[in-house]
Amino acid sequence: MLPALAKTRLSGDIKVWCAACSTGQEPYSLAMLMDEARAQYPRLNLDILATDISERCLEKAQAGLYTQFEVQRGLPITMMVKHFEKVDEMWRISPKLRSSIRFKKMNLLDDLRMVGRQDVIYCRNVLIYFDLETKKRVLEQMATLLADDGCLFLGAAETVLGITDAFKPMPGMRGLYVKNAAAQSAPLRKIA
């Protein structure tokens, strides 16, 4: 999605919301990927908002301090060495990347309008815990926040099918959804 968004974001800012970010691996991974793509997209900036309901998870995320096991899960060694520093038996994400992410406590069951318009929303592996009506409400609120050409990422065990018509899956891209035409240009309407 980065090349497509890079063509249309004249300001250079791409707003990304990591909903239910847990202990921060997802937003930090995105910040690392953007850092790696900096030469190709020098004018782009990811404005990353990472939210979670758990204060304990947010404290860990803000500290950016992880065990060897947590850091090595799927992260190439070259990126680990580049973006982390060893602190005793732990690894801390670089101050540059820590400062590039805004962490905030948020409940997905609340009014989400305070998040504002977003270009990309990651809401992975949290909807599986909600009943059907709650999933529908959360997804439809997210649709009103998402830019018309933006995208929504869900976890592998999650879908919008049979829940809401606000999104449609991208063929061949499991977990990636875009807004349906009927949901485009949706105002940030009042949520009941």
N, C-alpha and C positions, 0 to 999 in steps of 0.2 A: 504493500500500500504506500510505502514511502515515496517511490518515484511518482506515482499518480498525485499524491498530495503535494509534493514539491512543485509540480507544475501549476497548481492552482492557488497556493498560499503565497501571495505576493509580498505579504509582510514578513514571511520567513518563519512565522510561528505556527507550530502544529500543536494543538491542545490535546493532551492524552490524559484520560482518567483511568486509573487502575482501581476499580471498585473491589472491595474485599481483598486488599493487598496483603493481608496476613503479616508476615515478618519482613516483607520488603524485597524478596528476591525478584519478583516480576518487574517492579519499577526500576530497580537497579540494573536488571538485564537490559531493559529498554534504553536506559541511559548509556550503558556500555556500547550497545549496538549503534546508537547515534554518535557516540564518540569515535567509533571505528569508521563510520560513514562520513565523518566530518570533511575529509578531503574531497569526496564526491559531491557533498551538499554543504559547501562552506557557509551559506547564508541561512541555513535552516536551524531552528532551535525547537527542541521538544519542551513544551511547557507541561511537566508531568505532575499531576495531582494524584496522590495515593491515599486512599481512605480505607478505614476498617472500623468495626464496632468495638474491637478489643483494645483497651489501653495498653495491656501487656504486650500485645503484638506490635502496636505502634511504637512503643518504647524500644523494643528490639530493632525494629526497622530503622528508626531514627539513629540508633547507635551504630548500625551497619556492621555489627560484630558477629561473626559466624564461626562455627566449628569447621575443621578440615572437611568433614563429611558434607556439611551443608554447602560449602564452597565448591567442592569438586563434582557435585551432582550435575553433570551436563555442561560444565564450564571448561572450555579448553585451557590447558595449563598456561598458554601464552597470555590469555586474557586475565587469568588469576594473578599472574606475576605483574602485569601492567596496571591492574585496577585495585589490587589489594596490597596491604602491608601486614606483615606478621606481627602479632601482638601476643607475646607469650605463646600459649597453645592455640590461639584464635587467629582469625584473619579479619581485618577491618577494611571496608570499602574506602576508596580514596576520598579525602575531604571535598574535592572538586565534584565528584558524583553525588556525595551525600548532600551537598548544598544545592544540587540541581533539582531536587525533588521536594515538593511540599506535601507533608504528611498531615492528615486531619482525621479526627474521629467523626464517623458518620454511620448511621443506621440506614440501610437500604430501604427500610420500611417507612422512613420519613419522607417528607417532601424533598425531592431531589433538585428542585430548581436552583438552589444555592450553588450548585456545581457550575451552572452556566453552560453555554454552548461548547460542545466538544467535537473534535475531528475524529478521534478514535476512543472507543471505550472497551476496556478489558473487564469482563465480569466472569471470570473463569472459576468453575468448581464451587460456586456458592448457591446457584439456583436449585441445585439438587436437594437442598435442605428445605425448600419452600413448597407449600401446597400450590395447586394449579392456579388458584385465583391470585395468590401473592406473586407468583412468577409473572402472570399477565400484567398486574399492576406495575411491577418493577420494570419490566421490559417496555411497557408503553410509556412510562415516564422517561426512560432512557431514549426512546425514539424521539421524544420532543426536544431532548437536549442535543442529539446527534446532528451534525451538519448533513445536508442532503447528500453530499458525496463522501460522507464519513463511513466508518465501519465499526462493527461490534464483533468482539471475539468472545466466544463462550468456550467452556471446557468440553472435552471430547465426549462426555456423557450427557451433555446438555443440548437442547434444541429450542427453536422457537415454533417449530411445526406443531400444529394443534393447540397452540397457546395464544398466539397473536398473529395478526396479518400485517403488523407494522414493519416487519423485517422479512427478508427472503434470503435463503442460503446462496452463497456464491458457489457455482458448480465446480466440483473438483477441489474445493478448499474447505475441508472439514473444520467446523468451528467458526468460520468467517461468515458474517451476515452484513447485508446492506439494507437500507430502508426501501420499502416498497414505494412505488410512485405515489400512492394515496397518502403515505405518511410524510412525504417530502414537504418542505416548507411549513411543517407543523409549528405553530407558535408555542412559546413557553407558556402553555395554558395553565390555568389554575387547576391544581390537583385536589380532588375532593377528599 
